Every structure is written in structure tokens, then in C-alpha cells.
């Protein structure tokens, strides 16, 4: 099973509730979570795109479930991974 199908299967199990990000200063940011939103975030992160939502994920300290927080851990792992130019 390829990664995209696995992510889609995982996403189907998640609710369509908003995703809540816990920020370092204690406030909470809210992201959509409907439809393919989380998969789109993963896709943007894999392509190295730094959208406003991706920046919020990068700055956040945790995710409040339910609502796709586990998938956003994947996004954070991609963002924290080795740089493409690193050799």
C-alpha cells in the first residue's frame, strides 16, 4: 500500500472537527479539518511549501485532539526532517 493510500485511510478515520494548535504563548489557533484539508497540508509540507497554515504548525507546541492532530505530527516531522540541501 503506498503512502498516499495509507494517509487517506487514516484520514477517513479522523473526524472533520477543527484542528486546534497549542501555541508557545498558551493561546490556541484553529485550522479547518474538513475534507482533504489535512492531506493537503501534508502534501504542501512534502513539496516544501511554507503556507500560513504550515508556519502555524511549525510554531505550535502540540495539537489538541480530536481533529487530525496525529496527521499534523507527520507534517511536523516532515518540517523538522533533514534539509534537502544537507549533504
SENUTOR-627767 format. One record per atom (N, C-alpha, C): residue in three letters; x, y, z. Coordinates in pm, whole numbers, padded with zeros to 5 digits, always signed. Atoms other than C-alpha are relative to their C-alpha. Last residue first. Example, Ala and Ser with C-alpha at 12.3 -4.5 7.8 and 13.67 -1.06 7.14 Angstrom:
Ser-00082-00119-00006
Ser+01367-00106+00714
Ser-00077+00109+00073
Ala+00089-00119+00000
Ala+01230-00450+00780
Ala+00090+00120+00000
! end
This chain:
Unk-00078+00112+00055
Unk+02491+01659+00248
Unk+00097-00051+00101
Unk-00100+00056-00092
Unk+02214+01894+00354
Unk+00069-00119-00065
Unk-00134-00035+00045
Unk+02041+02065+00058
Unk+00109-00061+00087
Unk-00025+00059+00130
Unk+01706+01894+00110
Unk+00144+00022-00047
Unk+00017-00093+00111
Unk+01714+01984+00479
Unk+00034-00069-00130
Unk-00122-00056+00056
Unk+01683+01694+00719
Unk-00029+00091-00119
Unk-00092+00095+00063
Unk+01344+01649+00879
Unk+00123+00067-00054
Unk-00118+00012-00083
Unk+01179+01900+01114
Unk+00105-00093-00058
Unk-00061-00133-00013
Unk+00924+02009+00853
Unk+00131-00007+00079
Unk-00053-00039+00132
Unk+00849+01648+00756
Unk+00074+00133+00010
Unk-00116+00085+00024
Unk+00814+01550+01122
Unk+00065+00033-00135
Unk-00111-00053-00080
Unk+00584+01849+01178
Unk+00127-00083-00022
Unk-00042-00125+00062
Unk+00362+01736+00890
Unk+00119+00058+00075
Unk-00071+00037+00122
Unk+00353+01384+01032
Unk+00051+00124-00071
Unk-00131+00047-00049
Unk+00258+01526+01372
Unk+00086-00044-00118
Unk-00085-00118-00004
Unk-00014+01707+01179
Unk+00136-00031+00062
Unk-00049-00025+00135
Unk-00163+01371+01092
Unk+00092+00121-00002
Unk-00100+00102+00031
Unk-00186+01289+01461
Unk+00057+00019-00140
Unk-00128-00031-00061
Unk-00355+01621+01530
Unk+00108-00103-00030
Unk-00110+00013+00094
Unk-00631+01548+01284
Unk+00137+00028+00056
Unk-00002-00095+00108
Unk-00935+01675+01470
Unk+00122-00007-00089
Unk-00012+00061+00131
Unk-00978+01514+01807
Unk+00012+00107-00107
Unk+00087+00096+00069
Unk-00747+01604+01967
Unk-00143+00016+00046
Unk+00107+00043-00089
Unk-00548+01912+02076
Unk-00094-00087-00081
Unk+00129+00002+00065
Unk-00218+01954+01896
Unk-00103-00053+00097
Unk+00077+00125-00006
Unk+00115+02048+02048
Unk-00132+00019-00072
Unk-00070+00091-00090
Unk+00397+02306+02054
Unk-00074-00133+00017
Unk+00081+00056-00109
Unk+00293+02513+01755
Unk+00082-00095+00086
Unk-00016-00078-00123
Unk+00544+02717+01552
Unk-00072-00061+00119
Unk-00141+00000-00037
Unk+00583+02464+01268
Unk+00022+00071+00134
Unk-00034+00135-00046
Unk+00207+02406+01257
Unk+00144-00005+00049
Unk+00065+00018-00131
Unk+00144+02780+01236
Unk+00033-00137+00058
Unk-00078-00078-00097
Unk+00403+02807+00956
Unk-00061-00011+00140
Unk-00122+00078-00026
Unk+00230+02525+00767
Unk+00087+00074+00103
Unk+00037+00112-00087
Unk-00100+02712+00799
Unk+00121-00086+00037
Unk+00027-00054-00133
Unk+00050+03034+00662
Unk-00036-00113+00098
Unk+00123-00078-00006
Unk+00193+02838+00370
Unk-00018+00054+00141
Unk+00017-00057-00134
Unk+00556+02725+00360
Unk-00121+00094+00001
Unk+00073-00126+00002
Unk+00576+02491+00061
Unk-00022+00049+00143
Unk-00083-00107-00055
Unk+00847+02226+00084
Unk-00068+00136-00001
Unk-00054-00080+00111
Unk+00668+01987-00151
Unk+00086+00116+00049
Unk-00088+00086+00080
Unk+00622+01735+00131
Unk+00064+00075-00116
Unk-00124+00020-00076
Unk+00484+02011+00355
Unk+00099-00085-00079
Unk-00076-00125+00004
Unk+00228+02113+00094
Unk+00135-00016+00070
Unk-00049-00018+00136
Unk+00116+01750+00054
Unk+00084+00127-00013
Unk-00110+00096+00015
Unk+00084+01703+00429
Unk+00064+00017-00137
Unk-00110-00052-00080
Unk-00127+02020+00448
Unk+00123-00091-00010
Unk-00058-00112+00074
Unk-00342+01897+00160
Unk+00117+00061+00076
Unk-00083+00059+00105
Unk-00392+01568+00343
Unk+00064+00108-00085
Unk-00123+00049-00064
Unk-00511+01767+00645
Unk+00092-00064-00103
Unk-00083-00109-00052
Unk-00761+01967+00437
Unk+00133-00050+00058
Unk-00140+00036+00024
Unk-00895+01672+00237
Unk+00098+00102+00059
Unk-00037+00061+00128
Unk-01246+01707+00374
Unk+00146-00041-00006
Unk+00104+00060+00085
Unk-01279+01934+00674
Unk+00058-00060-00127
Unk+00012+00142-00029
Unk-01001+01992+00927
Unk-00102-00070-00086
Unk+00124+00063+00048
Unk-01025+02372+00935
Unk-00011-00146+00041
Unk-00006+00028+00143
Unk-00741+02513+01146
Unk-00123-00081-00037
Unk+00093+00098+00055
Unk-00780+02675+01489
Unk+00021-00010-00151
Unk+00035-00033+00138
Unk-00506+02850+01684
Unk-00087-00112-00054
Unk+00035+00108+00090
Unk-00490+02822+02064
Unk-00034+00057-00137
Unk+00125-00015+00075
Unk-00316+03059+02302
Unk-00018-00115-00097
Unk+00118+00051-00067
Unk-00059+02946+02556
Unk-00131+00016-00075
Unk+00045-00100-00098
Unk+00240+03157+02448
Unk-00129-00040+00070
Unk-00091-00015-00114
Unk+00402+02853+02282
Unk-00046+00100+00107
Unk-00114-00084+00034
Unk+00096+02778+02066
Unk+00087+00024+00124
Unk-00043-00068-00121
Unk-00145+02487+02112
Unk+00128+00075-00032
Unk-00144-00004-00022
Unk-00293+02401+01774
Unk+00028+00076+00129
Unk-00043-00103-00093
Unk-00657+02300+01746
Unk+00149-00013+00026
Unk-00128+00038-00059
Unk-00775+02113+01439
Unk+00044+00115+00089
Unk-00114-00090+00016
Unk-01142+02169+01362
Unk+00124-00055+00071
Unk+00000-00110-00096
Unk-01367+01865+01357
Unk+00120+00090-00024
Unk-00017-00123+00076
Unk-01392+01654+01043
Unk-00006+00122+00092
Unk+00121-00081+00012
Unk-01335+01336+01238
Unk+00030+00124-00082
Unk+00001-00121-00082
Unk-01046+01105+01171
Unk-00131+00075-00019
Unk+00033+00035-00137
Unk-01095+00753+01041
Unk-00011+00122+00090
Unk+00141+00038-00003
Unk-01109+00871+00681
Unk-00045-00035+00141
Unk+00081-00120-00001
Unk-00775+01049+00737
Unk-00149-00033+00007
Unk-00009-00057-00133
Unk-00606+00722+00825
Unk-00090+00122+00011
Unk+00072+00092-00089
Unk-00727+00558+00506
Unk+00000+00054+00143
Unk+00142-00016+00027
Unk-00617+00862+00304
Unk-00083-00090+00092
Unk+00041-00126-00060
Unk-00275+00856+00470
Unk-00149+00023-00021
Unk-00002+00017-00145
Unk-00235+00489+00389
Unk-00046+00126+00070
Unk+00117+00080-00037
Unk-00345+00548+00030
Unk-00006-00022+00150
Unk+00121-00081+00019
Unk-00094+00832-00007
Unk-00125-00079+00039
Unk+00016-00096-00109
Unk+00188+00627+00147
Unk-00129+00080-00014
Unk-00087-00117+00004
Unk+00152+00335-00095
Unk-00036+00100+00109
Unk+00085-00118+00000
Unk+00000+00000+00000
Unk+00090+00125+00000
! end
